[in-house]
Every structure is written in C-alpha cells, then in structure tokens.
Amino acid sequence: MRADRPHARPALAVRLGGGGRVVAVEPLAHRREAALRYGADLALAPDDLAPAAPLLTHGGAHTVFEVAGTDAAIADSLALARPGARVLLAGIPDDDSSSFSAGLARRKGITFVMVRRMKEMYPRTIRLVETGLVDVRGLVSDRLPLEQAHEAFVRGVERRGLKVVVGLD
C-alpha cells in the first residue's frame, strides 16, 4: 500500500479482517509510525520500497490496497502484486482518472477492485469502536475550536498530524 495522501487506518482494517503480513508505504515519518501502531508489520518510505520489494513479498502480495489515488501508487501496487493478485483501488485521484501499465496488469492477471469508502462502512466502523476492537482516540492528533477552523484546514492540507478535528464545544 502506498500513500501520498495516506491514513494509518488501512493497516488496522487489514489486521482486523484477518489479513496476513501488512506493509505500509508512506512518505511521512509520523504517519509511518502511526501505521506501525495500528497494525502494520513494516512501514517504509516510498523511496525504500523498490530495493526492499523482493524481500517483502516472496513472489508478490496476494492482495494490495492502494489508498493514495495516484498513478505512482498504482504502479507500486502492481509491482508488489503476485500473479493472480487482487489490487483494491481505494484512493481517490485528484482529477477523477488513473493510469497504469495494462501490459503488466494483463501479464500478471491482476483483478482490480474499486472500493467505495462510504455509507455502509459507518455502522460497521461504529461497531468496531463500540466493541473495543478499535480505539479511535489515538487517530485524532489535533482538536481545534471552531474559531480556529482555518488553522485546522491548513494543518490538514499540510498533512501535519493524523486527523485534525474542529470541535463545536
């Protein structure tokens, strides 16, 4: 999984879903640390991915989650996927289109799965929190009052922290 606009949460979701080894790829150090806290076995910077890939995948990953929405992330996903793998595209591209190597995807027999991360996920997520399987308090790195909403958006755009929340209380 590569993340140019990442979230540490996919590692936890994979772990809770019974997934095997989880490798997160994230450019920001504080988010790599969060990925490790939330279930990743290993967290790498994108520049470290190519040299480590043969050692990480043992023939390739069975399932790869792409959560950044960038063509580079899709290319990394295809490189890490084993023949016959599933690549789940959860990232939302800025311009509503994505490109990838059709030849590589065809040679590997990749199955692409488009993921919609809305609606039906809320009740399931709430149940995970209510049952204690997930502690979401650690995901909120900044909580600012409504008067500082502009600063909250600046922090979010600059990708400082994990989740910036504007409190109405």
Buried (B, 14 or more C-beta within 10 A) or exposed (E): BBBBBBBBBBBBBBBEEEBEEBBBBBBBEEBBBBBBBBBBBBBBEBEEBEEEBEEBBEEBBEBBBBBBBBBEBBBBBBBBBBEEBBBBBBBBBEEEEBEBBEEEBEEBEBEBEEBEEEEEEEEEBEEBEEEEEBEEEEBEBBEBEEEBEEBBEEBBEEBEBBBBBBEEE
